[in-house]
Amino acid sequence: MKVSRNELINIRTKLLKGMDEYVRNHIDDECICYDIWFAVGVPDGANETDFREIAADEELWLDCVKTFKRCCELARKI
């Protein structure tokens, strides 16, 4: 099954929003949220354009996925 570039960006955008929501709502450690997620992952106050730009950039996307994993590990969620 082939996925177009636009479809891939849409999927990544939804996943990125889900990761952002999870960090904001399920990780109670402000140091993890502010010093790691907002600094390296999704910036605080990100809008739809920000999410799409991150999702479209391979390096930024992978950085966010790795940062999300790190946040969850530090918060002992995984």
Protein Blocks (a to p, Z undefined) as FASTA:
>chain_A
ZZdfklmmmmmmmmmmmmmmmmmmmmmblklmmmmmmmmmccehiafklmmmmmmmmklm
mmmmmmmmmmmmmnopZZ
